């Protein structure tokens, strides 16, 4: 059974203390999206930005998270710092997969490269139940900027992953986070690491990356700043792999 470790705290504080090499970084940082003006960046919470009914359209309160008020320049610098620490921990040839939206796509590709990773491309996550927009193109995709720590060597049993993933966010009681990603999509992504490898997620959120890693026989190292979500992650991962290392 693969093991997992969860660190509670800020990624920029915790990452410099880590020395365990990982085989891939798969993360979903707060997008800081939609901050066209100072007022928009500082007056709205994540819940107000990303949910139409203040976080209760699913019948219960999804909670909130911090770190959503940076402008684009500070977001790029902050994400580059985070990814640089992750780059130090990533084994040569290991991958980095970073979720983003259309507004922050250029900033994310810049941050990935500034951190030291070789940019390899952009994959698409299609959300089939995205809201239609009258008179506009529907925004039904987010993106996965990906790269590697130097050259990638496929090995004798290479994996063949698609560049387009389709999946809807969990609904009802299965959804515990505002920006929660579909588990089936994450289970495909973690396969970029061979079985027995280790995946790092510096923004563990709902714990979906960790759950996908464990279910696909990969180890997991996570960091989560919110104490509420850290408890949720520990409960979720313990239900999959009870005999684990929880920091």
GUGUVO-99582 format. One record per residue (C-alpha): residue in one letter; x negated, y negated, z negated. Coordinates in steps of 0.1 Angstrom, whole numbers, padded with zeros to 4 digits, always signed. Layout:
<pts>
AXYZ/...
</pts>
This chain:
<pts>
X+0000+0000+0000/X-0015-0034+0009/X-0022-0059-0018/X-0012-0096-0022/X-0024-0126-0041/X-0004-0158-0046/X-0020-0190-0059/X+0002-0218-0073/X-0010-0253-0066/X-0021-0277-0039/X-0039-0262-0009/X-0066-0288-0008/X-0074-0280-0045/X-0073-0243-0042/X-0088-0235-0009/X-0124-0247-0019/X-0123-0222-0048/X-0116-0192-0026/X-0143-0170-0011/X-0125-0139+0001/X-0128-0136+0039/X-0096-0133+0058/X-0088-0120+0093/X-0062-0146+0103/X-0045-0178+0091/X-0008-0179+0098/X+0009-0210+0083/X+0039-0233+0086/X+0027-0267+0072/X+0053-0295+0064/X+0057-0311+0098/X+0061-0347+0086/X+0082-0351+0117/X+0105-0380+0127/X+0085-0407+0108/X+0087-0434+0135/X+0089-0462+0110/X+0077-0468+0074/X+0112-0466+0061/X+0119-0432+0078/X+0086-0418+0064/X+0092-0429+0028/X+0129-0430+0022/X+0140-0395+0033/X+0134-0362+0017/X+0126-0330+0036/X+0162-0319+0029/X+0176-0351+0044/X+0154-0348+0075/X+0159-0312+0084/X+0194-0304+0073/X+0226-0320+0085/X+0246-0318+0052/X+0220-0326+0026/X+0210-0289+0022/X+0245-0275+0014/X+0257-0264+0049/X+0250-0228+0039/X+0271-0230+0008/X+0243-0235-0017/X+0214-0258-0024/X+0183-0248-0006/X+0161-0271-0027/X+0135-0294-0014/X+0097-0297-0009/X+0071-0325-0010/X+0045-0337+0014/X+0068-0350+0041/X+0060-0387+0042/X+0027-0390+0061/X+0024-0410+0093/X+0010-0392+0123/X-0026-0404+0118/X-0028-0393+0081/X-0010-0361+0090/X-0036-0352+0116/X-0065-0360+0091/X-0048-0340+0063/X-0041-0310+0084/X-0076-0310+0098/X-0090-0309+0062/X-0067-0280+0053/X-0076-0260+0084/X-0113-0267+0080/X-0112-0249+0046/X-0093-0221+0063/X-0118-0219+0090/X-0146-0214+0065/X-0127-0184+0051/X-0118-0169+0085/X-0140-0141+0098/X-0157-0146+0132/X-0131-0137+0159/X-0102-0142+0135/X-0071-0161+0146/X-0053-0192+0134/X-0016-0196+0141/X+0000-0229+0131/X+0037-0238+0134/X+0047-0272+0146/X+0075-0291+0164/X+0074-0312+0196/X+0067-0344+0178/X+0036-0331+0160/X+0023-0308+0187/X-0005-0331+0199/X-0015-0339+0163/X-0016-0301+0155/X-0038-0292+0185/X-0062-0320+0175/X-0063-0309+0139/X-0070-0272+0148/X-0099-0282+0170/X-0113-0308+0145/X-0113-0280+0119/X-0136-0259+0140/X-0112-0234+0156/X-0113-0228+0194/X-0079-0237+0207/X-0064-0208+0227/X-0029-0219+0236/X+0006-0227+0224/X+0033-0200+0219/X+0071-0208+0218/X+0096-0199+0191/X+0131-0201+0206/X+0159-0207+0182/X+0191-0195+0199/X+0216-0211+0175/X+0201-0246+0176/X+0226-0274+0176/X+0236-0289+0210/X+0231-0326+0216/X+0256-0345+0237/X+0240-0360+0268/X+0206-0346+0259/X+0185-0315+0263/X+0189-0292+0233/X+0159-0290+0211/X+0159-0253+0205/X+0122-0245+0203/X+0094-0250+0179/X+0058-0241+0187/X+0028-0220+0174/X-0005-0236+0181/X-0031-0209+0180/X-0069-0205+0182/X-0098-0185+0169/X-0130-0187+0150/X-0153-0183+0180/X-0150-0154+0205/X-0123-0128+0201/X-0131-0092+0206/X-0100-0071+0212/X-0116-0037+0202/X-0106-0003+0214/X-0069-0006+0205/X-0060-0041+0214/X-0026-0055+0206/X-0005-0072+0233/X+0016-0100+0218/X+0041-0121+0237/X+0038-0159+0240/X+0076-0164+0235/X+0095-0154+0204/X+0132-0155+0198/X+0148-0155+0164/X+0172-0174+0142/X+0166-0187+0107/X+0181-0165+0080/X+0216-0175+0070/X+0237-0172+0038/X+0219-0158+0007/X+0190-0146+0028/X+0179-0182+0034/X+0160-0196+0004/X+0140-0224+0021/X+0148-0253+0043/X+0123-0244+0070/X+0123-0206+0065/X+0111-0186+0096/X+0127-0154+0108/X+0111-0123+0093/X+0112-0104+0126/X+0092-0132+0144/X+0066-0132+0116/X+0063-0094+0117/X+0053-0097+0153/X+0028-0125+0146/X+0009-0107+0118/X+0001-0079+0143/X-0026-0101+0157/X-0046-0087+0127/X-0053-0049+0127/X-0037-0028+0100/X-0055-0032+0067/X-0066-0068+0076/X-0059-0099+0054/X-0037-0129+0063/X-0039-0163+0047/X-0010-0187+0044/X-0017-0220+0027/X+0020-0231+0027/X+0037-0199+0016/X+0072-0214+0013/X+0098-0186+0012/X+0071-0160+0014/X+0081-0148+0049/X+0045-0145+0061/X+0036-0125+0031/X+0066-0102+0034/X+0058-0096+0071/X+0022-0089+0063/X+0030-0063+0036/X+0057-0047+0057/X+0032-0043+0086/X+0005-0029+0064/X-0016-0061+0061/X-0029-0077+0029/X-0018-0113+0021/X-0032-0143+0003/X-0008-0172-0002/X-0008-0207-0017/X+0024-0225-0027/X+0026-0259-0044/X+0063-0257-0056/X+0068-0237-0088/X+0103-0228-0077/X+0092-0214-0044/X+0062-0197-0061/X+0086-0177-0083/X+0107-0169-0052/X+0077-0156-0034/X+0065-0135-0063/X+0099-0119-0066/X+0101-0112-0029/X+0067-0097-0026/X+0069-0077-0057/X+0100-0060-0043/X+0079-0048-0014/X+0046-0041-0031/X+0050-0040-0069/X+0014-0029-0077/X-0004-0061-0065/X-0027-0088-0075/X-0007-0120-0084/X-0029-0150-0093/
</pts>
